[in-house]
Amino acid sequence: MAPAAMRTAARSIAGAKPVSYWLDDPDRPQALPALTGDEHTGLLVVGGGYSGLWTALLAKERDPDRDVVLIEAREVGWAASGRNGGFCAASLTHGLANGVERWPGEIAKLEELGHRNLDAIEAAVARYGIDCAFERTGEIDVATEPHQLAELREWHEEIQKLGITGVDLLDRDAVRAEVDSPTFLGGLWDRRGVAMLHPARLAWGLKRACRELGVRMYEHTPGLDLVRAGSGMAVRTPYGRVFARRVALGTNVFPSLVRRVRPYTVPVYDYALMTEPLTPEQLASVGWGNRQGLGDSANQFHYFRLSSDNRILWGGYDAIYPYGGRISAELDQRPETFLKLAEQFLTCFPQLSGVRFSHAWGGAIDTCSRFTAFFGTAHRGRVAYAAGYTGLGVGSTRFGADVMLDLLAGRETERTRLEMVRSRPMPFPPEPFAWAGIEMTKRSLARADANGGHRDLWLRTMDRLGLGFDS
Ligand SMILES: Cc1cc2nc3c(=O)[nH]c(=O)nc-3n(C[C@H](O)[C@H](O)[C@H](O)COP(=O)(O)OP(=O)(O)OC[C@H]3O[C@@H](n4cnc5c(N)ncnc54)[C@H](O)[C@@H]3O)c2cc1C
C-alpha cells in the first residue's frame, strides 16, 4: 500500500474506542446481583452467552414448571455473544462446504434442521419482542481473486446438485450492483440462510425473556467447580453453592467445568472495526440497498455488514492463537491487526476514504478442529455440554441448546441421532505441539491465498485427516 494510503488508514482508526460497538450501548442492562447463599434447582445453566440463554429459555418453553437457574461469571453477553459480527446463519456446520465434506450422508437433514433453527430464532425474536434489528437479508460470499470465482462457480453447481435453492450466482456486474467494490469479481448470494442482527441486544433480549418466564439469574457468579451431590450435582461459586438435578454447560471458550472437554477447543482471537454512520452520499457510493452480510472467499477472510444506523462493521482476516491457549482482556486489542483491517477496508471501498472508525475490538472464538460444535454428557448424564462453535455460533447455539436439553432428558431425538452430534472432533495436542501445528497451518493457508488457492502438502494432509484451523 502507498504511504499516503497507509497514513489515511492510520488516521481512520486513531480515535476508535477500544470496546465492542455492540456493548457500548446506553440500553445495556444493569447486572443482576451475584448469588449469595445456597440455591436448589432442577436445572442449572452455567454461562450467560447465547448458548446458556437459549438453554434456559428452551427449558422453560418445554416445561414452564421446570425450575431453572442460570449463573454467569461476569455479565450476560459480555463475551463472544456481545462482540460478534451478528451474522446469524442457518448453517449448523460452519458453512455448507464444511458440512458436505464431513457429513455428506446427513447434510440434507442438517440443512433442514438449520433452517428450522433460524426460523425459530426469527419467531422467538418476534414473540418476545427482542429489539435486535433482526434482518433476514442473506449473505453474499464474494470472490476477489480469479481462482475464487472459479471455486464459487463450481460450488454453485454442487449446491444445485444437492437440490438446495435460494442461492444465486452473481457475476461481476451483478455483485457490484448490490455492493460496489472494485475488488469484487463475482459472488454467491444465499438469500434466506443468514440474518443480520445486533448481537448484544439479542443476548440482552434473551436475558429478559428468560427472566419473564421465571428463570432465576445471577451475574458476577462464576462456577468454580462441579461435584456430585446426592443424586444430583453441586456447583460452587464464590459466595454460595447451587445444587441441581441437572447441569448444562454453555461456557464456550472458557475452561470447562468438565476437565476432559478442555483439549477439544482452543481460543482464537478475531478482530473487528466499526465505522461512524455513513452519510447518505457515502452509502449511495456503495449501494447496499439489500443490506446483505458479505464475506470474501479467501482462507483469511473478511466479513462485513451494515448496522441499523448504516455503519459498516469490518472484521476478520487475522486469527490469532495465543501460545498456551491464554484468554486475557489484553488480547482484545491488537493495534497491528486494526491497522491492517483499516488498510484492507480502504482497498475494498476506496470511495470511502476519509471515513473514520468509531470502535475497534476483538474477542475469543472457541475453535475446534472440525469447526462445528460437539456435544456430550458427564457424571452419568446429569451434566451436558456443547462447545466448539468456532466462528459461527450466533444461530447454531440455539440448536446446541436443544441438543443439551435432549441429552439431559435422556431422549433420543432427530438431533441426538445425528452423526454430527454423536461424533467428536480430534482434540488439540498439548503445547508446544498445538502452537506449532496451528502456526504451520496458518502459514500454509496464507500461502494458499497468495498462490491461486493451491493447497500445499501440509494442508492436503490435514484435509485427509479431517483437521483444520478456522475462525
Ligand atoms: C469477534 C467475533 C466475531 C464473531 N462473529 C460471528 C458471526 O458473525 N456469526 C456467528 O455465527 N458467530 C460469530 N462469532 C462466534 C459467536 O459469537 C459465538 O459462537 C457465540 O457467541 C457463542 O456463544 P456462547 O454462549 O457459547 O459463548 P459466550 O458468548 O462466550 O458465552 C459464554 C459465557 O459463559 C460464561 N462462563 C464461562 N465459564 C463460566 C463459569 N465457570 N461460570 C459462570 N459463567 C461462565 C462466560 O463469562 C460467558 O459469558 C464471533 C465471535 C467473535 C469473538
The ligand as an SDF file (V2000), in Angstrom:
LIG
                    3D

 53 58  0  0  0  0  0  0  0  0999 V2000
  -15.0890  -11.1170   17.1160 C   0  0  0  0  0  0  0  0  0  0  0  0
  -16.0620  -12.2550   16.9240 C   0  0  0  0  0  0  0  0  0  0  0  0
  -16.8760  -12.2650   15.7950 C   0  0  0  0  0  0  0  0  0  0  0  0
  -17.7890  -13.3090   15.6130 C   0  0  0  0  0  0  0  0  0  0  0  0
  -18.6760  -13.2290   14.5680 N   0  0  0  0  0  0  0  0  0  0  0  0
  -19.6550  -14.1730   14.4410 C   0  0  0  0  0  0  0  0  0  0  0  0
  -20.6850  -14.0250   13.4680 C   0  0  0  0  0  0  0  0  0  0  0  0
  -20.7920  -13.0110   12.7840 O   0  0  0  0  0  0  0  0  0  0  0  0
  -21.5760  -15.0350   13.3470 N   0  0  0  0  0  0  0  0  0  0  0  0
  -21.5520  -16.1350   14.1460 C   0  0  0  0  0  0  0  0  0  0  0  0
  -22.4000  -17.0270   13.9910 O   0  0  0  0  0  0  0  0  0  0  0  0
  -20.6230  -16.2600   15.1420 N   0  0  0  0  0  0  0  0  0  0  0  0
  -19.7090  -15.3000   15.3110 C   0  0  0  0  0  0  0  0  0  0  0  0
  -18.8090  -15.3900   16.3380 N   0  0  0  0  0  0  0  0  0  0  0  0
  -18.9260  -16.5320   17.2750 C   0  0  0  0  0  0  0  0  0  0  0  0
  -20.1190  -16.3460   18.2190 C   0  0  0  0  0  0  0  0  0  0  0  0
  -20.0630  -15.0830   18.8060 O   0  0  0  0  0  0  0  0  0  0  0  0
  -20.0860  -17.4400   19.2840 C   0  0  0  0  0  0  0  0  0  0  0  0
  -20.0850  -18.7070   18.6550 O   0  0  0  0  0  0  0  0  0  0  0  0
  -21.2650  -17.3840   20.2390 C   0  0  0  0  0  0  0  0  0  0  0  0
  -21.4300  -16.1070   20.7820 O   0  0  0  0  0  0  0  0  0  0  0  0
  -21.0460  -18.4120   21.3390 C   0  0  0  0  0  0  0  0  0  0  0  0
  -21.9910  -18.2290   22.3640 O   0  0  0  0  0  0  0  0  0  0  0  0
  -21.7190  -18.9000   23.7700 P   0  0  0  0  0  0  0  0  0  0  0  0
  -22.8630  -18.6240   24.6320 O   0  0  0  0  0  0  0  0  0  0  0  0
  -21.3340  -20.3130   23.5350 O   0  0  0  0  0  0  0  0  0  0  0  0
  -20.3950  -18.1860   24.2940 O   0  0  0  0  0  0  0  0  0  0  0  0
  -20.1140  -16.8040   25.0480 P   0  0  0  0  0  0  0  0  0  0  0  0
  -20.8560  -15.6780   24.4660 O   0  0  0  0  0  0  0  0  0  0  0  0
  -18.6260  -16.6790   25.1100 O   0  0  0  0  0  0  0  0  0  0  0  0
  -20.6890  -17.0530   26.4800 O   0  0  0  0  0  0  0  0  0  0  0  0
  -20.0950  -17.9330   27.3890 C   0  0  0  0  0  0  0  0  0  0  0  0
  -20.3710  -17.3470   28.7550 C   0  0  0  0  0  0  0  0  0  0  0  0
  -20.0600  -18.3070   29.7360 O   0  0  0  0  0  0  0  0  0  0  0  0
  -19.5560  -17.6160   30.8650 C   0  0  0  0  0  0  0  0  0  0  0  0
  -18.7900  -18.5660   31.6560 N   0  0  0  0  0  0  0  0  0  0  0  0
  -17.7160  -19.2910   31.2670 C   0  0  0  0  0  0  0  0  0  0  0  0
  -17.2910  -20.0880   32.2610 N   0  0  0  0  0  0  0  0  0  0  0  0
  -18.1280  -19.8600   33.3070 C   0  0  0  0  0  0  0  0  0  0  0  0
  -18.2030  -20.3910   34.6100 C   0  0  0  0  0  0  0  0  0  0  0  0
  -17.3420  -21.3150   35.0580 N   0  0  0  0  0  0  0  0  0  0  0  0
  -19.1800  -19.9230   35.4360 N   0  0  0  0  0  0  0  0  0  0  0  0
  -20.0840  -18.9950   35.0030 C   0  0  0  0  0  0  0  0  0  0  0  0
  -20.0510  -18.4800   33.7590 N   0  0  0  0  0  0  0  0  0  0  0  0
  -19.0890  -18.9080   32.9180 C   0  0  0  0  0  0  0  0  0  0  0  0
  -18.6950  -16.5090   30.2690 C   0  0  0  0  0  0  0  0  0  0  0  0
  -18.4780  -15.4720   31.1930 O   0  0  0  0  0  0  0  0  0  0  0  0
  -19.5240  -16.1170   29.0510 C   0  0  0  0  0  0  0  0  0  0  0  0
  -20.3720  -15.0330   29.3170 O   0  0  0  0  0  0  0  0  0  0  0  0
  -17.8710  -14.3760   16.5530 C   0  0  0  0  0  0  0  0  0  0  0  0
  -17.0490  -14.3600   17.6800 C   0  0  0  0  0  0  0  0  0  0  0  0
  -16.1590  -13.3100   17.8830 C   0  0  0  0  0  0  0  0  0  0  0  0
  -15.3120  -13.3060   19.1130 C   0  0  0  0  0  0  0  0  0  0  0  0
  1  2  1  0
  2  3  1  0
  2 52  2  0
  3  4  2  0
  4  5  1  0
  4 50  1  0
  5  6  2  0
  6  7  1  0
  6 13  1  0
  7  8  2  0
  7  9  1  0
  9 10  1  0
 10 11  2  0
 10 12  1  0
 12 13  2  0
 13 14  1  0
 14 15  1  0
 14 50  1  0
 15 16  1  0
 16 17  1  0
 16 18  1  0
 18 19  1  0
 18 20  1  0
 20 21  1  0
 20 22  1  0
 22 23  1  0
 23 24  1  0
 24 25  2  0
 24 26  1  0
 24 27  1  0
 27 28  1  0
 28 29  2  0
 28 30  1  0
 28 31  1  0
 31 32  1  0
 32 33  1  0
 33 34  1  0
 33 48  1  0
 34 35  1  0
 35 36  1  0
 35 46  1  0
 36 37  1  0
 36 45  1  0
 37 38  2  0
 38 39  1  0
 39 40  1  0
 39 45  2  0
 40 41  1  0
 40 42  2  0
 42 43  1  0
 43 44  2  0
 44 45  1  0
 46 47  1  0
 46 48  1  0
 48 49  1  0
 50 51  2  0
 51 52  1  0
 52 53  1  0
M  END
$$$$
